């Protein structure tokens, strides 16, 4: 794990996979993503680790976040670049 990001790198693709499963125009909170990823992988992933992964992905323009003022929460979704890179091995991203 890097000092800036405290997460297991192999879980990044699972976060992207979960976000790809959302219907177009739908967004997910950190809690929703953690619950979804925990259904995809045998590892237990907590919300802090998801937040770290999302930060790493956001720094690379693979995800975007919006503030939902009606619900007072942040909601995440894959960027166009994130969708394009889903088929690229993690080591190349």
Phi, psi and omega per residue, in radians:
X1 nan 2.443 3.073
X2 -1.359 2.859 3.136
X3 -1.243 -0.594 -3.125
X4 -1.267 -0.705 -3.093
X5 -2.028 2.156 -3.106
X6 -1.857 1.392 3.099
X7 -2.704 2.883 3.098
X8 -1.496 2.053 -3.047
X9 -0.958 -0.556 -3.084
X10 -1.166 -0.237 -3.133
X11 -1.495 -0.189 -3.138
X12 -1.007 -0.773 -3.108
X13 -1.147 -0.529 3.111
X14 -1.214 -0.647 3.075
X15 -1.130 -0.789 3.120
X16 -1.120 -0.692 3.113
X17 -1.080 -0.781 3.118
X18 -1.068 -0.800 -3.129
X19 -1.117 -0.557 3.110
X20 -1.163 -0.501 -3.108
X21 -1.294 -0.246 3.126
X22 -1.202 2.512 3.079
X23 -1.142 2.615 3.108
X24 -0.934 2.388 -3.130
X25 1.480 -0.033 3.119
X26 -1.741 2.604 -3.117
X27 -2.263 2.883 -3.099
X28 -2.347 2.503 3.037
X29 -1.451 2.933 3.093
X30 -1.014 -0.731 -3.136
X31 -1.085 -0.772 3.128
X32 -1.097 -0.732 -3.135
X33 -1.130 -0.761 3.125
X34 -1.044 -0.788 3.136
X35 -1.102 -0.727 -3.139
X36 -1.162 -0.769 3.138
X37 -1.145 -0.652 3.121
X38 -1.131 -0.361 3.040
X39 -1.458 -0.336 -3.093
X40 -1.594 -0.496 -3.014
X41 -2.170 2.703 3.113
X42 -1.312 -0.339 3.127
X43 -1.258 2.696 2.999
X44 -1.626 2.191 -3.110
X45 -2.052 2.248 3.125
X46 -1.750 3.003 -3.069
X47 -1.148 -0.569 3.095
X48 -1.110 -0.707 3.128
X49 -1.196 -0.688 3.086
X50 -1.079 -0.755 3.122
X51 -1.042 -0.719 3.102
X52 -1.120 -0.781 3.125
X53 -1.086 -0.766 -3.140
X54 -1.098 -0.665 3.071
X55 -1.087 -0.761 3.110
X56 -1.076 -0.806 -3.141
X57 -1.156 -0.664 3.134
X58 -1.155 -0.683 3.100
X59 -1.052 -0.426 3.138
X60 -1.796 0.193 3.104
X61 1.069 0.540 3.136
X62 -1.649 -0.327 3.053
X63 -2.385 2.775 3.040
X64 -2.237 2.782 3.114
X65 -2.268 2.503 3.043
X66 -2.182 2.662 3.021
X67 -1.617 2.167 3.071
X68 -1.695 1.748 -3.072
X69 -1.194 -0.464 3.130
X70 -1.169 -0.628 -3.115
X71 -1.868 -0.023 3.129
X72 0.926 0.955 3.136
X73 -2.667 2.824 3.051
X74 -1.609 2.459 3.131
X75 -2.271 2.387 -2.996
X76 -1.934 2.649 3.056
X77 -2.732 2.780 3.107
X78 -1.256 2.407 3.008
X79 -1.351 2.972 3.058
X80 -1.047 -0.710 3.108
X81 -1.105 -0.709 3.104
X82 -1.055 -0.696 3.098
X83 -1.164 -0.705 -3.141
X84 -1.143 -0.627 -3.037
X85 -1.517 -0.006 -3.113
X86 -1.018 -0.535 -3.093
X87 -1.566 -0.034 3.137
X88 -1.565 2.311 3.119
X89 -0.950 2.494 -3.074
X90 -0.918 -0.616 -3.097
X91 -1.156 -0.332 3.133
X92 -1.662 -0.053 -3.080
X93 -1.649 nan nan
